């Protein structure tokens, strides 16, 4: 995947803006923490406000990091760190650590592991985990009330592994399927929720 000249210029602008965002976000967090510490009377409204500010700063920092990682991945500048892991164990551990996310969303999360328990793969755990997180959280968000989401791994012909995430939701409309991995593209349902359209672009470059 190569970025063309004009896209490199855009990437340079994005990286510059992302860097510029980090300083004010750090200051906002620091002042929110200071306000909370100086709340000597224990005013619940002040404490709640400081907590909300911190949560929003964390969310914004996550968005900034996603954008910068996307650009680095797309340009081939991201330091990939491959490590041999027991893949079946990794999948099961990923599902285990994601259970609370599903519970909070009111959805049912399960695992279907059909790969050998001694199977080893070289993966970048951070990159793969982030890609899986983006897909999983999309599934949990849009699958519908009480929906079912499944993380699976399967082995075909002893040399081909398929793994991913399935759900029993309504799926993606035909008009959106061709664009969902494009940076900043948002389907109608995502537009209503105000998401930036970054997650699946990161998945594609991972």
Buried (B, 14 or more C-beta within 10 A) or exposed (E): EEBEEEBBEEBEEBBEEBEEBBEEBEEBBEEBBEBBEEBEEEEEEBEEBBEEBBEBBEEBBEBBBBBBBBBBBBBEEBEEEEEEBBBBBBBBBBBEEBEEBBEEBEBBBEBEBEBEEEBEBEBBBBBBBBBBBBBBBBBBBBBEEEBBBBBBBEBEEEEEBEBEBEBBBEEBEEEBEEEBBEBEBBBEBBEEEEBEBBBBBBBBBB
